Amino acid sequence: MTSTPLTSAKTPPGTDAPRGRLRLDGVRKILGGKEVVSAVDLETEPGEFLTLLGPSGCGKTTTLNMIAGHLTADGGLIEVDGRDITTVAPHRRSMGMVFQSYALFPHMTVAENVAFGLRMRKVAATRRGKQVAEVLELVGLDGMSERHPRQLSGGQQQRAALARALVIQPDLLLLDEPFSNLDAQLRVRLRDEVSALQRRIGTTAILVTHDQEEALAVSDRIAVMADGVIHQLDRPQEVYLRPATDFVAQFIGEVNALDGTAAGGGTCEVAGRKVSATPVGQAPAEGAAVRVYVRPEVVRVGSGDQGEGLHGTVRDTRFLGSRIRCVVSTPAGEVTAALPFDARVPAAGEEVTCSWRPSDASLAAR
């Protein structure tokens, strides 16, 4: 086994193409007589950080386990760099996996845990020691190689698990809710460290999480899953500001969902008022029933009736530190705005208009 520096993305011999391109084509899984993953399609770019996001039971961990080879797909194709690995054994897939429970061997030292995958690949002892030392320094555990897992904090144990996954120089780094056992502050710090490290070494990473903030913070793209299917696969900004389905809109953050009728040209009528939004996919036909999704932080609240937008009456305002929460009663229902902390605060009972830029709201058929 030749040694490839951990600080750069790997390339196959004789080519300039980076490795780590994953493709799923119609991947399915049946467990207990129920299809828990239904014809999933996705493709990553080499070096990309992709997150499978969704609630418990949505199929994201099952999908990750099929990528890793711990579960066999009941249909479809799994490829890495054009190679069909659908039925290949896990230890022949060149993947490193970090588990929620760390899964460190308690009787082994940190160095022995990290070296385990190299020993299974029969890497020579001298080279093995060099690679272990390099990756421990990379994850900030240099000087702790002779400690046992019980002598490490939760964050240090997760770094050791990450080092064990990286030392084999995998084509894909698979992360199965790796931060969920950590306290809130450590979870944020470690997720940022892992994200920065992944970008530094250029390894393609697939993260499974139910934490929306985590997914938005670290991902190049997010695949939002529910009931075994991907509802939307896009950049974090697109998933957040322009949700493709009602599930995506309601699952990620707070959203105003307004029912109306398509009026053509990216506009629609909501409770008799004209509002604008960006269609998700094909624009709904004029007269079609639609739903507009708009996040509170992009809603502007102006005094009186200012033309386009929803006219209403302020029901409540609350100071929340960095933001002011303003709830407006309109004929289309309540609209929530998150105003800047230094904005003019409308008084309860004041007549206002809620509006937004068309690019900040999404329009989808109901």
N, C-alpha and C positions, 0 to 999 in steps of 0.2 A: 504494500500500500504506500503510495507516494503521499508526501505531506503537502497539503495546500494551506496557505496562511489563512487564519481565521478572520483576518481583517479585510478580506475581499471575497466577492462572489466567485463561485466555482464556474469553470467552463470545461466542457468535454474536450479531450485531446483532439487537436487538429481543427478546432472550430472556434470562432469568436462568439458563438451564441451562449449566453449564460444559461445555467441549468435551473430547474425548479418550476417549470411550467406544468401546472396540474390541469387536467380536463376531466370533468364528469359529464357523461352523456346518458341521460335517461336512467340514472341509478335509482334502484328500488330496493326496499327491504321490508320483509314481512316478519313480524314477531307476534307469537301467540295468536296466529290467524288473522292479524290486522296489519294492513299496509301502513307502516309508520314513517316511511320515506317514499315519496311518490314521484318517480320520473324527474329527479333533480338534474338540472343542467347548469354547469358553471365552468369557467376557465379563468385561471390566474395568469398574470404575467410574472416572469422571473423577478424575484426580489420584492414582490408585492406583499403587503400585510392585509390579508382578507379576514374578516370576522363573520362567523355564523352566529347571528343574534336571534333570540326568540325565547319564549317562556318555556318552563319545564314541560317536557313531553312533546315538543314541537318537531323532534327528529334531528336536531343539530348535533348532539353527541353521537347518535347512531351513524350519522353521515361521517363524522370525524373517524369513528372506529372502522368504518368501511374503507376510508382512505388509508388508515394505518394498517389494515389487514386483520384487525382483531375480530371483525365480523365480515362474512362473505356476502357480497351483494346478491340479491335474488333476481337481478336484471340490470341491464345497462353496462356501461364501459367506464373504467377508471384508467387514465393514462397519465404518465409523468414523462415529459420530454418526448412524446410520441410513442413511448413504450407501453404496451398493454400490461397493467399490473393487477387486473381485476381479481385473478386467482393466485397471485404470487404470495408466498409466505411472508409474514411481517418482517422477519429478520433479513429478507432479501430486497426490501423496498427502499433502503437508504433514507429512512425517516427517523427523526428524533422526536420523542414525545415527552411532554411535561404534564404530569397528572395533578389533579386537585389535591390529592393526599400526599404528594411528594414521592411516595413509593421508594424511599431510600432503604437500603439494607442496614438494619440497626447494628449488626455485628461488624460492619466494615467501616473503615475510616472514610473521610471525605474523598481522599485521593483514590482509595479502592473503589468507592461507589462510582466516581467519575470515570475511572479506567475500565469499568466492567464491560462496556460495549466494545472497547478496543481489544480487550482480552478475548472476547468471543470471536472477534475478527482476526485473531492471531497476529496482532501487531507486535513487533519486536519490543522487548522491555525498554530499551534505551529510547526508542522513538515514542513509546507509550508515555514514559515519564515526562518527556519534553512537551508533548501535546497536552497532558494533564496540567502541567505547570502553567502553560500558556493560557489555557481556558479558565483556570482558577483565577489568574490575574485579570483576565478579561471581565469576569463577573464579580470581581472585588472580594475574592476569598483567598487570595494569596496569604500565606501564613497560617492557614487553618486546615491544611491538608491532612494532618494527623489527628484531628478531632473526630469524634463519632457524632452521628446525627443528634443524639440526646444532649450533646454539649452545644448545640446551635440554636439560635432563635428561629422563629417561624420564617422570617425573611431570609435568613442565612440558609435554612434548609431548602427553600425554594430556589435560591441561587445555585445551590449544589445540584438540585434536580435539573436546572437549566444547563449547567455546565456539562452534566452527563449527557444531555440531549445534543449539545453542540459539539462535543469533542469528537464525535464520529464524522463531523463535517457533512451533515445530511443535506439531501436535496430539498427536503421540506421539514420545517419545524412546526410540530403540532402542539397546540396549547389548549388543554382541556380544563377550562375555568381555573387557571393556575393561581389566581389571587383571592379566591373566595374565602379561604380560611384565615386570611390576614385581617388585622384591624384596619379601620377606614384610612387612616393617615399612611400607614405602611403600604396598603394596597395601591394608593395613588402613586406613591413614590416608586414602588417596584414596577408598576405597569409602565411608568414613564422611562425607567431605566431599561426595561426589556425592549420597549419600542425604539429607543435610541440605539441600543445594541444591535437590534435586527437591521436597522438601516445602515449601521456601520459595517456589518459583515455581509450584508446583501443576500441572506438566506430567505427564501419564500416562507412566510409564516401563515398558518391558519389557526385562528383563535376561536374557541367556543365560549360564549358568555351569554348571560341573561341581563347583564348590566348595560343599560343603554349609554350612560355617560362614558363608561369604559370603551365601548365600541366606537363612539364618536371621537374619542380622544386619540386612539392609536391607529385607526384603520385607514388604509388607502381606499378600500371599498368595503361595503357591508352587505351581506346577504341576510335579509330579514325573513325568518322562517316561521310558519305556523301550520299545524296539521300535516306535516310531512312535505310541504311544498315551499318554494321560495316565492315570496310575494313581491320582493323588490331587491335588485342587485345593482348598487350604484354607489357613488361617492357619498361620504357622510353628509355633505351640505345638501345634496339632492334628496337623500332619504329624509332628512329633517325638514327641509323647506318645501319639498314637492313630493309628498308621499303618494305612492301609486295606488294604494288600496286603503279602505277604511281601517283595516287591521293595523297597517303600518302607521297611519296617522294617530290612532288611539294608543298604540303600544309605546311609541317613542315620544316622551315628553307630553306637554299639555298642548291641546289644539282646539281651535274653534272650528266646528263642522257645521256648515250652513247649507241647507237644501234650497235648490232653485231650479231654474229652467235655462238651458243654453240659448243664447241670443246671437251666436256667431261671432267670429273674430276674437275669441278669447274673452268674451264678456258673457254675462248671464244676468238674469233677473232673480233677485232674492227678496222676497216679501215686497214686490213691486218696485224695488230700487235696483239700479244698474251697478254692478260691481265687476271688477276685472280680475283675472287669474290666468295662469299659464296651464294649458291642457297637458295632462300626463298621457303620453302616447298620442293616438289619433284623437283629434278634436271631436267632441260629441256633436251630433247633428243638431241644427237649430230646432228648438222645441223639446229636445230630449231632457229627461230628468237628470240633474247633476248635483254634485256636492262640492262645495268649495272648502278647502282646508287652509287655515291661516293661523300661524303661531302668534301667541300673545305679544311677543317682543317686537313684531313687525307692524302691529296695529297702531295707527296714529289716531289720536283723539283731538278733534278740533271743535271749537265753540260753534254752536248753532247748526243750521242746516247748510252744508257747504257743497251741495251738488252730489257728485258721484260718491257712493258709500252708503253706509247704513245709519240712518238717523235714529237717535234714541235718547234715553234719560239715564244719567248716572245713578246707579243703585248704591254703590259702595266704593270706597277707596281705602287702601291699607298701605302704610309705609313698611317696606320689607328690607330696609338697608340699601342695597345697591339698586333696587327697583321699587316702583310704586304700582301696586296691583289695583287696577281700575275695572270695575264690572259695570257694563252698560246694558240696560234692558232695551231691546229693539223688537220690532214686529217679527223678526226671524229667530228670536230667542236671545239669551244672554250672550254678549260678546265680552271676552276678557282681554284687557290690554296690560302689558308690562311696560310701564313708562320709565324713562330714565329718572334717577333719584332727584335730579335738579329740575325736572320738568314742572310746568305749571300744573297744579293739582286741581282738577275740576271738582266742584262741590256736589254732594249728593243732591239729586233733583235737577241738576243743570242739564239743559238740552245740548247735545253734542252730536258730531258725526264721526263714525269709525271708518277709516279708510286705510289703504295699503297700496304699495306698488304692485303692479300685475306680476312682476317677476318673483315676488315674495309669497305668492299664494298659488296653490295648485287646484286644478279643475278636473274632476273625473266623473264619468258616467255612474249613475246609481244602479 
